[in-house]
Amino acid sequence: MASAIVTEMQRADRSVRWVSDRSGVDRAVLASKLEEREDFTMVDLANIAAALGVPVAALTPSAGSSLR
């Protein structure tokens, strides 16, 4: 999921700070999750998706794909 989020952040030209500020996910926590040291919660994903203006499905693996 982290790679999908990073891809959407790059596509939208948004920084970790910007996404953190608009999603309500603490900046250090978001950075840790993007580095795959922590897992994203569904609430995180929903808030990040809303901040980036994309559906939550855009941030999740597709059915049948490997999670890592």
Secondary structure, DSSP 8 states (H G I E B T S, - for coil): -HHHHHHHHHHTT--HHHHHHHH---HHHHHHHHTTSS---HHHHHHHHHHHTS-GGGGS--TTS---
